[in-house]
Amino acid sequence: MPNENTPLPYQYPEHLRYTLDTLPAHCGVYIFYGEDQTFPLYIGKSINIRSRVQAHFRTPAEAKLLRMTSRIDCLETVGEIGALLLESQMIKNQRPLFNKRLRVTRKLCSLRVSESSTHIVFSNETDFSCAEDLFGLFKTRYAAIEQIRDIADQQRLCYGALGLEKLSSNRPCFRYSLGRCGGVCCGIESLTEHQQRLINALNAMRIRSWPYPGRIAIEERSASHTEYHVLKNWLYLGTVKTLAAARALQMPTAHFDRDSYKILCQHVFKQEGLAITLLDGEQADSTL
């Protein structure tokens, strides 16, 4: 006889079958609600809401979520960009029980690297949206340090020059004697050369500065609808139906948003043919 720790066998969620039949086969965000109907259990996005929710139904690993769900709702969007931005915003605002990613992280770390130094800086002290010499986005100081260590090991960089350990005056570091340091600690290479090797290794992680003078509106169209997604300094402000409404959207309390940054870099700026309208500055109303 199974004990209380034995997992329940997977059962197809028959109580949600009718809900599934009513979901649209369109792009948007879907929300799983529990009995209280107030706070969501899970929020997701898809270019085909019905198909994506069906995939949840067929996944035994999500049996607990499905047993707790009493209703599934959705918000349709014109396209994938709107769905990505809306999902990210809703998860941050509503903090669903089963979402482990995209939760709000107010304080981020990054590596500030120059020709003479390497430091860890924090988003509550430095404006990540316009800095030119930052590399990587980390949720903790420990994660940033681990990234530096990994690169140091790969590139034979000096832990002392990177601030990871103290150096004895006029003596090479211990890693140099093991062949794991290029010798900046004993004058074999210059600090400028050492730092340039670090920058070269980090270049793929360089944080882009916000490339516009202020707010922008990204136009996204379907066969019958148009939406404008408004952002400033990598922060998503909202989605509206007209450019006039986009101009009226104002900036909330500013903070660098890691998820909006990744969405724009990975899914927006790599696309060709997107209409982006400048909403502020001397070039306001210009379309790029």
Backbone torsions as a table, in degrees:
resi	resn	phi	psi	omega
1	MET	NA	130.5	-176.2
2	PRO	-65.1	140.9	175.8
3	ASN	-88.3	-178.8	-173.8
4	GLU	-68.4	-17.5	179.8
5	ASN	-90.9	-4.7	179.5
6	THR	-74.7	124.8	-178.9
7	PRO	-63.7	142.1	178.2
8	LEU	-68.3	144.5	177.0
9	PRO	-65.2	148.7	-179.4
10	TYR	-68.9	134.5	176.2
11	GLN	-127.2	132.2	177.4
12	TYR	-61.5	133.6	-175.4
13	PRO	-74.5	78.8	-178.1
14	GLU	-60.4	-30.1	-178.1
15	HIS	-68.1	-11.8	179.6
16	LEU	-108.0	2.0	-174.9
17	ARG	-59.9	-42.1	-179.2
18	TYR	-63.8	-41.2	178.0
19	THR	-59.6	-43.1	179.8
20	LEU	-59.2	-41.3	-177.9
21	ASP	-65.4	-21.1	-177.7
22	THR	-94.8	-7.9	-178.0
23	LEU	-74.4	143.7	-178.7
24	PRO	-78.5	152.7	175.3
25	ALA	-92.8	48.4	-176.8
26	HIS	-126.1	173.4	-179.8
27	CYS	-74.6	145.7	175.9
28	GLY	160.2	-162.5	-178.7
29	VAL	-116.2	139.3	177.5
30	TYR	-120.1	150.6	-173.9
31	ILE	-131.9	126.6	174.3
32	PHE	-94.4	123.7	178.6
33	TYR	-110.6	147.8	174.9
34	GLY	-91.2	-160.1	-175.0
35	GLU	-64.9	-34.1	-175.7
36	ASP	-76.5	-12.8	174.6
37	GLN	63.2	10.7	-175.1
38	THR	-108.3	-58.6	-177.9
39	PHE	-98.4	128.2	-177.3
40	PRO	-70.4	148.4	173.4
41	LEU	-84.1	-36.3	-176.1
42	TYR	-155.3	142.4	175.7
43	ILE	-128.1	131.5	178.5
44	GLY	-138.8	175.3	178.7
45	LYS	-138.4	157.4	179.0
46	SER	-163.7	158.3	171.5
47	ILE	-80.8	-11.0	174.4
48	ASN	-142.8	96.7	-172.8
49	ILE	-58.6	-48.2	-176.7
50	ARG	-60.6	-45.5	-178.9
51	SER	-63.5	-40.4	-178.7
52	ARG	-67.8	-41.3	178.9
53	VAL	-66.6	-37.4	174.8
54	GLN	-56.8	-38.1	179.0
55	ALA	-63.9	-38.0	174.8
56	HIS	-60.1	-42.0	-177.1
57	PHE	-62.9	-28.7	-175.5
58	ARG	-92.6	4.8	-173.2
59	THR	-105.5	107.1	-179.0
60	PRO	-56.7	-32.2	-178.7
61	ALA	-64.2	-17.1	-179.0
62	GLU	-104.8	19.3	-177.9
63	ALA	-60.1	-38.7	-178.9
64	LYS	-63.3	-45.4	177.3
65	LEU	-58.5	-45.3	-176.2
66	LEU	-68.5	-36.1	177.5
67	ARG	-65.1	-33.4	-178.0
68	MET	-82.2	-14.7	-174.9
69	THR	-82.9	132.0	176.1
70	SER	-111.5	-18.8	-178.5
71	ARG	-154.5	146.6	174.7
72	ILE	-123.2	124.3	179.3
73	ASP	-115.3	170.7	179.3
74	CYS	-152.7	158.1	173.5
75	LEU	-127.6	116.6	-179.5
76	GLU	-78.8	147.2	174.9
77	THR	-126.2	163.5	179.8
78	VAL	-66.3	-37.0	-176.5
79	GLY	-156.8	-172.7	-174.2
80	GLU	-68.9	-35.7	-179.8
81	ILE	-59.9	-47.2	178.8
82	GLY	-61.5	-39.1	179.4
83	ALA	-65.4	-42.4	179.2
84	LEU	-62.1	-46.7	-178.3
85	LEU	-67.9	-41.8	-179.2
86	LEU	-66.8	-43.6	177.8
87	GLU	-57.4	-47.5	-179.4
88	SER	-59.6	-45.2	-179.0
89	GLN	-64.7	-44.4	-177.6
90	MET	-65.1	-39.6	179.6
91	ILE	-64.9	-41.1	178.6
92	LYS	-64.6	-40.7	-176.2
93	ASN	-76.7	-35.4	-171.5
94	GLN	-108.0	-14.7	173.7
95	ARG	48.3	63.1	-179.3
96	PRO	-60.7	148.9	-175.5
97	LEU	-60.2	-39.7	-171.9
98	PHE	-96.5	-0.1	176.6
99	ASN	-88.5	121.0	-179.6
100	LYS	-99.9	-18.5	-179.5
101	ARG	-112.9	171.7	177.9
102	LEU	64.9	10.9	174.0
103	ARG	-70.8	151.4	-174.7
104	VAL	-64.3	132.8	175.1
105	THR	-126.6	99.6	-174.9
106	ARG	-71.5	-32.8	-174.6
107	LYS	-115.5	112.6	179.4
108	LEU	-112.2	158.7	174.5
109	CYS	-111.4	153.1	172.4
110	SER	-148.5	165.3	177.9
111	LEU	-100.1	122.4	174.2
112	ARG	-99.1	117.0	-174.7
113	VAL	-122.0	127.6	174.9
114	SER	-124.6	-173.5	-180.0
115	GLU	-70.2	-15.0	-175.0
116	SER	-124.7	-7.4	-174.9
117	SER	-156.5	163.1	175.1
118	THR	-135.3	126.0	-178.8
119	HIS	-136.6	155.1	170.1
120	ILE	-95.8	127.7	179.4
121	VAL	-121.2	160.8	-174.1
122	PHE	-121.0	146.9	-174.2
123	SER	-68.8	-18.5	176.9
124	ASN	-82.6	-5.6	178.4
125	GLU	-116.3	-22.5	-176.4
126	THR	-129.5	137.0	177.9
127	ASP	-80.0	100.9	-178.2
128	PHE	-65.8	-19.8	-174.7
129	SER	-72.3	-18.4	-176.4
130	CYS	-132.1	9.3	178.7
131	ALA	-77.6	145.1	-174.7
132	GLU	-100.6	-15.5	-169.0
133	ASP	-125.0	35.7	-179.7
134	LEU	-107.8	144.7	-178.0
135	PHE	-134.7	126.4	175.2
136	GLY	81.4	149.1	175.0
137	LEU	-123.3	117.9	-175.2
138	PHE	-125.7	145.2	180.0
139	LYS	-82.1	-21.3	-179.3
140	THR	-138.6	157.9	174.9
141	ARG	-62.1	-38.7	179.6
142	TYR	-58.8	-42.6	180.0
143	ALA	-63.6	-38.1	178.4
144	ALA	-65.8	-42.4	179.4
145	ILE	-64.4	-41.2	178.4
146	GLU	-62.1	-36.7	178.0
147	GLN	-65.3	-42.5	177.5
148	ILE	-62.0	-43.6	-179.7
149	ARG	-61.4	-43.8	-179.5
150	ASP	-60.7	-44.9	-179.3
151	ILE	-68.3	-39.3	178.0
152	ALA	-59.5	-42.2	179.7
153	ASP	-67.1	-37.2	-179.6
154	GLN	-73.0	-35.7	-171.0
155	GLN	-106.1	7.0	-178.2
156	ARG	56.2	48.8	177.2
157	LEU	-93.4	159.7	-173.4
158	CYS	-91.5	123.0	177.5
159	TYR	-59.4	-36.4	179.9
160	GLY	-65.1	-46.7	179.5
161	ALA	-65.8	-25.3	179.4
162	LEU	-87.8	-3.1	179.5
163	GLY	81.0	14.3	-179.0
164	LEU	-86.9	-19.3	176.3
165	GLU	-154.3	161.5	-178.8
166	LYS	-82.5	144.4	177.6
167	LEU	-104.0	141.6	172.2
168	SER	-79.7	142.5	-176.8
169	SER	-61.7	129.0	175.1
170	ASN	61.0	23.7	177.6
171	ARG	-130.4	141.4	177.4
172	PRO	-68.5	157.7	178.8
173	CYS	-75.8	164.6	-178.5
174	PHE	-62.8	-36.3	-179.2
175	ARG	-64.7	-27.9	177.6
176	TYR	-64.4	-40.2	179.8
177	SER	-66.8	-19.5	178.1
178	LEU	-95.6	0.8	-178.9
179	GLY	78.4	17.8	-177.4
180	ARG	-104.7	5.5	178.8
181	CYS	-133.4	137.8	-177.5
182	GLY	-75.4	-8.2	173.2
183	GLY	103.0	17.5	176.4
184	VAL	-63.6	-27.4	-178.1
185	CYS	-72.2	-15.6	179.5
186	CYS	-128.4	20.5	171.7
187	GLY	83.8	6.6	-179.8
188	ILE	-73.0	-35.0	170.2
189	GLU	-128.2	155.5	-179.2
190	SER	-79.3	160.2	177.3
191	LEU	-63.8	-34.8	177.9
192	THR	-62.1	-43.9	178.3
193	GLU	-63.5	-42.8	179.6
194	HIS	-60.0	-47.7	-177.6
195	GLN	-68.3	-33.0	178.4
196	GLN	-67.5	-36.4	175.9
197	ARG	-64.7	-37.6	176.8
198	LEU	-64.8	-45.9	-179.9
199	ILE	-61.9	-42.2	179.0
200	ASN	-60.0	-39.1	179.8
201	ALA	-71.4	-27.2	-176.7
202	LEU	-93.4	-7.7	-169.1
203	ASN	-54.4	-36.1	-179.9
204	ALA	-65.6	-16.2	-178.8
205	MET	-104.0	7.0	-177.3
206	ARG	-62.1	133.1	178.8
207	ILE	-81.4	128.5	178.6
208	ARG	-78.0	138.6	171.7
209	SER	-75.6	150.3	176.8
210	TRP	-59.0	119.7	-169.0
211	PRO	-87.4	12.3	-175.5
212	TYR	-125.8	158.9	-178.0
213	PRO	-73.7	-10.6	-179.5
214	GLY	-175.0	-138.5	-179.3
215	ARG	-72.4	151.4	173.6
216	ILE	-128.9	156.8	172.5
217	ALA	-120.6	119.5	178.3
218	ILE	-94.9	120.1	-178.2
219	GLU	-86.6	133.4	177.2
220	GLU	-132.8	129.0	-173.9
221	ARG	-120.8	150.2	166.4
222	SER	-121.6	-169.6	-178.5
223	ALA	-61.7	-31.7	-173.6
224	SER	-129.2	-3.9	-175.6
225	HIS	-135.8	156.7	175.6
226	THR	-132.4	138.9	174.6
227	GLU	-129.8	152.7	177.3
228	TYR	-122.6	120.4	179.9
229	HIS	-98.0	121.9	-173.3
230	VAL	-103.9	129.9	179.9
231	LEU	-140.6	155.6	172.3
232	LYS	-151.2	134.3	178.6
233	ASN	51.8	41.4	178.2
234	TRP	69.2	12.8	179.4
235	LEU	-107.6	127.2	179.2
236	TYR	-78.0	123.1	-177.8
237	LEU	-96.9	-25.5	179.4
238	GLY	147.1	173.9	179.5
239	THR	-121.9	134.7	-178.2
240	VAL	-134.8	172.8	-174.5
241	LYS	-93.7	-19.3	-176.4
242	THR	-135.4	160.3	175.8
243	LEU	-67.2	-32.7	177.0
244	ALA	-60.8	-42.7	177.3
245	ALA	-67.7	-34.1	177.8
246	ALA	-63.4	-41.6	179.4
247	ARG	-63.9	-28.7	-177.3
248	ALA	-79.8	-16.4	179.9
249	LEU	-71.0	128.8	-178.6
250	GLN	-107.4	161.4	-177.0
251	MET	-76.5	125.5	173.0
252	PRO	-76.8	-170.1	176.0
253	THR	-55.2	122.1	-170.0
254	ALA	-74.0	137.0	167.6
255	HIS	-160.0	148.2	179.5
256	PHE	-71.3	127.8	-177.8
257	ASP	-106.5	111.6	-176.2
258	ARG	-60.6	-40.8	-175.1
259	ASP	-74.2	-41.3	175.5
260	SER	-62.4	-39.0	176.9
261	TYR	-57.4	-48.1	-178.2
262	LYS	-67.9	-39.0	179.2
263	ILE	-61.3	-46.1	-178.9
264	LEU	-66.3	-44.2	-177.9
265	CYS	-67.6	-37.6	-174.2
266	GLN	-90.5	-32.6	-171.0
267	HIS	-117.5	-14.0	-175.6
268	VAL	-111.5	-57.9	-173.1
269	PHE	-70.7	-12.6	175.9
270	LYS	-87.6	-9.8	180.0
271	GLN	-85.4	144.8	175.4
272	GLU	-100.3	146.0	174.5
273	GLY	89.6	1.0	177.4
274	LEU	-74.0	135.9	177.0
275	ALA	-89.1	119.1	178.3
276	ILE	-119.0	121.1	-177.3
277	THR	-105.2	130.4	175.8
278	LEU	-78.5	131.5	-176.6
279	LEU	-105.2	-12.8	-176.6
280	ASP	-130.2	164.6	174.0
281	GLY	82.7	-173.7	-176.1
282	GLU	-66.3	-25.0	-179.4
283	GLN	-98.1	19.8	-179.9
284	ALA	-54.1	139.5	-178.8
285	ASP	78.2	1.5	173.8
286	SER	-78.1	141.4	178.5
287	THR	-107.1	128.8	-178.2
288	LEU	-87.8	NA	NA
